[in-house]
Amino acid sequence: MAKTKTDIKKRNSSKKKKSLIKRLFKTESTRDAIFFFTALFVILPAGLIFLYISFNIYRERKEFANKHNFIYTPDIRDFKLALIFFAIIYFVRVNSVKYIFMKRAEKTVIDFPSKEYRQKKVFKAAYARFRCLWYIFIVSVGYYCLKDVEWFPRTLGGKARYKDLNLFWDELPYQPQERKVVIYYMIQIGSAICTFVLRFKQNHTRNNYSELLLHDMATIMLLSMSYLNNYLRMGSVVLFLHDISDIFSYGCKIFVDTVHEYITLFFYFGLVSTWFYTRIIIYPFEIILQCFTNNIWARPELVGYMIIAICLSTLLCLHIYWIIVFISIGTKYLRTGEADDLQDTEKTEDYTQSKLSTTRTNLKKKKNTKHQ
């Protein structure tokens, strides 16, 4: 009883000691509270301000184009398409995970000491199945929509050499766009809205929950602003090259909690190689560099391009951080047999109880004894 009373006192004292920011956002983690604060009081108001400015510029350009009888491609009515795609993706995603992929994941995910813990792993594997198939689909759609345009980089399977990439800025702000490029952009916006909405249904104890919520909010803001300002060419290429490595990212998550070790390794090496090629080489040296060349800063009609350039540069820093994380996860696996993603797991998980890691470690020990 004495121990129980002291425990209760400790809990009460710890609650009193909670910082204001933790109490405001009902979380035990200062890190989460900071991310939530940034999302609500920095990203959201700043994004809404820039969206308002972008919308006013869009209206002026639309009126000017109508008066002079030419077409300004961005159309606010296209956001109806994004909402339709959101509804379709939401319906397919929720029902396919629930009625199709959960059953398959239930058969493939190995046993864990806790049934509740295993169920979380099953859902994660089922969700990863949908996301992997989604990225295969959207990369295919993206390539179909972009492969024939003159500004799509040769390094991604298009026609444009590096010197031709200045076509990103050619004829802006009244740059003509092909209809299929607009539809591709609306599918991406619909998908981003779907991910943001479903994020609230996820378990808030995930290590990277607050980061992903912030990321999803910023993604929707950036996509909307880039569309209204007619930066569809660069935006489409950025979306396309980011989606390629996500196929392998979710492929890893499908098999990481199964006995299929070699398939997991295949997706892991695919993730690292595509991430490095698309996000560390092509992205900065062919895409971001275009924001700082061709005297873009000397064109006052290109409103908001510097904000987008800063956001793209910040994203590059995150890519470098994540490639280091991926390599460290792979190094840890080769060294210890542990295959857990520390960023994408529950804050309460005990890795010493991971049956998967124990199994793999034992397999490695057996292999080593055989060789000896």
Salt bridges, closest charged atoms under 4 A:
GLU28 OE2 - LYS18 NZ 2.90
ASP32 OD2 - LYS347 NZ 2.22
ASP75 OD2 - ARG77 NH2 2.78
ASP78 OD1 - ARG179 NH2 3.00
GLU106 OE2 - ARG118 NH1 2.61
ASP111 OD1 - ARG118 NE 3.51
ASP148 OD2 - LYS147 NZ 3.05
GLU211 OE2 - ARG31 NH2 1.86
ASP216 OD2 - ARG199 NE 2.69
ASP216 OD1 - HIS215 ND1 3.39
ASP246 OD1 - ARG279 NH2 3.37
ASP257 OD2 - LYS121 NZ 3.76
GLU301 OE2 - ARG299 NE 2.94
ASP344 OD2 - LYS124 NZ 3.91
ASP344 OD1 - ARG206 NH2 2.27
ASP344 OD2 - LYS253 NZ 3.40
